[in-house]
Amino acid sequence: MKRLLYMLFVCGLLTACASDDMEALLSDRISSMETVATVGYGLPSSDGRLTFVYDEQGRLKKVNDKVFYYGTDGKVTYSRVFLESPHPHGKAVYTERLSYHWDERGRLKEVYLDSLYKKTPAIPGGIVIGDSENLLENTLLATYTYEGVNRKPSSIVYRPLTRSGSNIIAIKAEERIDYRYAGENPSSSLLTGVMDVSISPTSPEGRPFQITTVNAYLPNIHPLAKLYTQLGFHPTDLAGVIPLNCVSTIQREIETEHVEDVEFTPPEEGGIHWTDVGAEDISVSTGLGSFEGKTTYSYRFNVLELPIEIVGEGDGTMQRTVITYE
């Protein structure tokens, strides 16, 4: 009898150890995110991939070509991108340095574009489009405002960056986004700005717009939540706030005319701007394409309840993101 009990104890111990070893092999530290967006109505798809590299202390060191550098206080002081590619008529060079400035509570306050240098070799006898060499310096890209002791910003004023791969090719007019929170999740936001002239040809200054967004969430933890807490900002989007939990639905409403500077009040359930999870989707054709309407997200999770696949569908588009962990 004692021998049988001993054998059962050993078997149970081995099983528990095997289970612990299996979970030990898994990590909540994200390694990559690859997204493919398929647009309806015969439009082509777009894709993008992010890879994450960490230093010996477990801090984010690199996202794609952007390298982060930390100060003695553990905060990111600046980031740098350096790209050099061969060319039949010389080397194409791109360098970018952003600096990150923090308040007395250790919250991100401002982000500056310290310098941006881009040089493209001229092709003898070819057509030159734009400047073959240019330099930008000391440009304020984003300012963050907080309510009380909150760690996540209540508003961000920023200049959107247009990129080609990792390269910034244009810095656009200033925009502002105001956030309202339910716990650690942005429950709603209001984005105000001016459409690019190429999108709004009727006005040389562009057309003012505002986008109201309402979010709903699942209880599962967002794959980038831990990274956002460690960094204190979104690693790839200066105007973004990463929620604690995974998004289940996003409802957007766009207005492009008669936009006035009024205080932002998030939609209340039952109000004219509220769309229930089970309600019919509403889509209005605007100059911003399929950005408006409701997007619903479905997930596949691993044994740690972390998402490994996210599919978002709404208004003629489908976006699929595959996530890997270390």
C-alpha positions in Angstrom: 0.0 0.0 0.0 2.8 2.4 0.9 4.6 1.5 -2.3 1.4 2.3 -4.3 1.0 5.6 -2.6 4.6 6.5 -3.2 4.3 5.6 -6.9 1.2 7.8 -7.2 2.9 10.6 -5.5 5.9 10.4 -7.8 3.7 10.2 -10.9 1.7 13.2 -9.8 4.9 15.2 -9.1 6.3 14.3 -12.5 3.1 15.4 -14.2 3.1 18.7 -12.4 6.7 19.3 -13.3 6.0 18.4 -17.0 3.1 20.9 -17.0 5.3 23.6 -15.3 8.1 22.9 -17.8 5.7 23.3 -20.7 4.5 26.7 -19.5 8.0 27.7 -18.7 8.9 27.2 -22.4 6.1 29.8 -23.2 6.6 33.5 -22.8 4.3 36.6 -22.8 7.1 38.6 -24.5 6.0 39.3 -28.0 8.4 38.4 -30.8 6.6 39.4 -34.0 3.3 40.7 -35.4 2.4 40.2 -39.0 -0.7 41.9 -40.4 -2.4 41.4 -43.8 -5.4 43.6 -44.6 -7.7 42.7 -47.5 -9.8 45.5 -48.8 -13.1 44.8 -50.6 -14.5 46.1 -53.8 -11.5 44.9 -55.9 -8.9 47.0 -54.1 -5.5 45.4 -53.4 -4.4 44.1 -50.0 -1.7 45.6 -47.8 0.6 44.0 -45.3 3.1 44.8 -42.6 5.4 43.0 -40.2 6.8 44.1 -36.9 9.7 42.3 -35.2 10.7 42.9 -31.5 14.2 42.4 -30.0 15.0 42.8 -26.3 18.2 43.5 -24.4 19.7 41.5 -21.5 17.5 43.3 -19.0 14.3 42.3 -20.9 13.7 45.9 -22.2 12.6 46.5 -25.7 15.8 47.2 -27.8 14.5 47.2 -31.3 11.4 47.3 -33.4 12.2 46.6 -37.1 14.9 49.2 -37.9 14.3 51.4 -34.9 16.7 51.0 -32.0 15.8 52.4 -28.5 18.4 53.8 -26.1 17.8 54.1 -22.4 19.1 56.5 -19.8 20.2 55.8 -16.2 16.6 56.2 -15.0 15.5 53.3 -17.2 13.5 55.6 -19.5 14.0 55.8 -23.3 16.0 58.9 -24.0 16.2 58.6 -27.8 15.6 56.2 -30.7 17.5 55.9 -34.0 17.1 54.5 -37.4 20.0 54.1 -39.8 19.5 52.6 -43.2 22.0 52.3 -46.0 21.4 50.5 -49.3 23.6 50.0 -52.3 22.7 51.9 -55.5 24.3 51.8 -59.0 25.1 55.5 -58.7 26.0 55.6 -55.0 24.5 54.7 -51.6 21.0 55.6 -50.5 21.1 56.8 -46.9 18.4 57.4 -44.3 18.9 58.4 -40.7 16.3 59.4 -38.1 16.7 60.3 -34.4 13.8 60.9 -32.0 14.2 62.1 -28.5 11.8 61.4 -25.6 11.2 63.8 -22.8 9.5 62.9 -19.5 7.7 64.8 -16.7 8.5 64.6 -13.0 6.2 61.6 -12.6 8.0 59.6 -15.2 5.4 60.1 -17.9 6.2 60.9 -21.5 5.7 64.6 -22.1 7.2 65.4 -25.5 8.7 63.7 -28.5 11.0 65.6 -30.9 12.4 64.7 -34.3 16.0 65.7 -33.5 17.3 65.0 -37.0 16.3 63.4 -40.2 18.6 63.0 -43.1 17.8 61.4 -46.4 19.9 61.1 -49.5 19.0 59.4 -52.8 21.6 59.1 -55.5 20.7 61.0 -58.7 20.4 58.9 -61.9 22.4 60.5 -64.7 19.9 61.6 -67.4 17.0 60.5 -65.2 14.0 62.4 -63.9 14.4 63.8 -60.3 11.3 63.8 -58.2 11.6 65.9 -55.1 14.9 66.6 -53.3 17.6 64.0 -53.7 19.0 65.1 -50.3 17.4 66.8 -47.4 17.7 67.4 -43.6 15.2 68.2 -40.9 16.0 69.2 -37.4 14.4 70.0 -34.0 10.8 69.4 -34.9 8.2 68.8 -32.2 6.2 65.7 -33.1 4.0 65.0 -30.1 2.9 66.5 -26.8 1.1 64.5 -24.1 -1.3 65.7 -21.4 -2.5 63.7 -18.4 -5.3 64.0 -15.8 -4.2 63.8 -12.2 -1.8 60.9 -11.6 -3.0 58.8 -14.5 -0.2 57.0 -16.4 -2.1 57.1 -19.8 -2.6 60.4 -21.6 -5.9 62.2 -21.7 -4.9 64.1 -24.9 -2.1 63.9 -27.5 -1.3 66.7 -30.0 0.9 65.3 -32.7 2.0 65.6 -36.3 1.3 62.4 -38.3 4.2 60.8 -40.1 3.8 59.4 -43.6 6.2 56.5 -44.1 7.6 54.3 -46.8 8.8 51.2 -45.0 10.8 52.5 -42.0 11.5 55.9 -43.7 9.6 59.1 -42.9 8.7 60.8 -46.2 6.4 63.5 -45.0 5.3 65.3 -41.7 1.7 66.4 -41.9 -0.4 69.0 -40.2 -1.0 68.9 -36.5 -3.8 66.7 -35.2 -5.3 66.1 -31.7 -6.7 63.0 -30.1 -8.6 63.1 -26.7 -9.1 59.9 -24.8 -11.7 58.8 -22.2 -11.0 55.7 -20.1 -12.8 52.9 -18.4 -10.0 51.6 -16.1 -6.9 51.0 -18.2 -8.8 50.8 -21.5 -9.7 53.8 -23.8 -13.5 53.6 -23.9 -13.8 56.4 -26.4 -11.7 58.9 -28.3 -12.1 62.0 -30.4 -9.6 62.7 -33.2 -9.6 66.2 -34.8 -7.5 67.4 -37.7 -7.5 68.4 -41.4 -7.6 66.1 -44.3 -4.6 66.0 -46.6 -5.0 68.3 -49.7 -4.6 65.2 -51.9 -7.7 63.7 -50.2 -9.7 67.0 -50.1 -9.0 68.8 -53.3 -11.8 71.3 -52.8 -9.8 73.4 -50.3 -6.1 74.3 -50.5 -5.9 74.1 -46.7 -7.7 70.7 -46.6 -11.0 70.0 -45.0 -11.4 69.8 -41.2 -12.6 66.4 -39.8 -13.3 64.7 -36.6 -13.5 60.9 -35.8 -15.4 59.6 -32.8 -14.4 56.1 -31.7 -16.1 53.8 -29.2 -14.4 50.6 -28.0 -15.5 47.4 -26.3 -13.2 44.9 -24.8 -12.6 41.2 -23.9 -11.2 40.2 -20.5 -8.0 38.8 -22.2 -4.8 40.9 -21.9 -3.7 42.8 -25.0 -0.5 41.3 -26.5 1.3 44.7 -26.3 0.0 45.8 -22.9 3.1 44.7 -21.0 5.4 46.4 -23.5 3.4 49.7 -23.2 3.7 49.6 -19.4 7.5 49.1 -19.7 8.1 51.8 -22.3 5.4 54.3 -21.3 4.4 54.9 -24.9 3.3 53.0 -28.0 6.5 51.8 -29.7 5.2 52.4 -33.3 2.4 55.0 -33.0 3.1 58.3 -31.3 -0.7 59.0 -31.0 -1.6 55.5 -29.9 -2.6 54.2 -26.5 -2.4 50.5 -26.0 -5.3 49.2 -23.8 -4.9 46.6 -21.0 -7.4 44.2 -22.7 -8.1 42.9 -26.2 -10.5 44.9 -28.3 -13.7 43.1 -29.2 -15.4 45.9 -31.3 -14.5 49.4 -32.6 -17.2 51.8 -33.8 -16.1 54.9 -35.7 -18.1 57.9 -36.9 -16.6 60.5 -39.1 -17.7 64.1 -39.6 -16.1 66.3 -42.3 -18.2 69.4 -42.3 -19.2 72.0 -39.7 -16.6 70.8 -37.3 -16.5 73.1 -34.3 -14.2 73.3 -31.3 -16.5 71.9 -28.7 -15.8 69.9 -25.5 -15.7 66.2 -26.2 -18.5 64.1 -24.5 -18.3 60.4 -25.2 -21.5 58.7 -26.6 -23.9 57.3 -24.0 -25.6 54.0 -24.5 -28.9 54.6 -26.2 -27.7 57.9 -27.7 -27.8 58.6 -31.4 -24.1 57.9 -31.8 -24.1 54.6 -29.9 -24.0 51.3 -31.6 -24.7 48.2 -29.5 -22.5 45.1 -30.1 -25.5 43.3 -31.7 -26.8 46.2 -33.6 -26.8 46.7 -37.4 -23.6 48.1 -38.8 -23.8 51.7 -40.1 -21.5 52.9 -42.8 -21.4 56.3 -44.4 -19.4 57.0 -47.6 -16.7 59.6 -46.9 -13.5 60.8 -48.3 -11.7 58.6 -45.8 -12.9 55.4 -47.4 -13.7 52.4 -45.3 -12.3 53.9 -42.0 -15.9 54.5 -40.8 -18.3 51.9 -39.3 -18.0 49.0 -36.9 -15.1 46.5 -36.9 -15.6 43.2 -34.9 -12.5 41.2 -33.8 -12.2 37.5 -33.3 -9.2 35.7 -31.6 -7.3 32.5 -31.2 -5.4 32.2 -27.9 -2.5 30.0 -26.7 -2.5 28.1 -23.4 -1.5 31.3 -21.6 -4.6 33.0 -22.9 -2.5 35.3 -25.1 -3.8 36.0 -28.6 -1.9 34.3 -31.5 -4.3 35.3 -34.2 -6.6 38.3 -34.5 -9.1 38.8 -37.3 -10.9 42.1 -37.7 -13.9 42.4 -40.1 -16.1 45.4 -41.1 -17.2 47.6 -43.9 -15.8 45.5 -46.7 -12.3 45.0 -45.2 -10.7 42.1 -43.3 -7.5 42.4 -41.3 -5.6 39.3 -40.1 -2.8 39.6 -37.6 -0.5 36.6 -36.6 1.4 37.0 -33.3 4.4 35.0 -32.1 6.0 35.0 -28.7 9.5 34.2 -27.5 
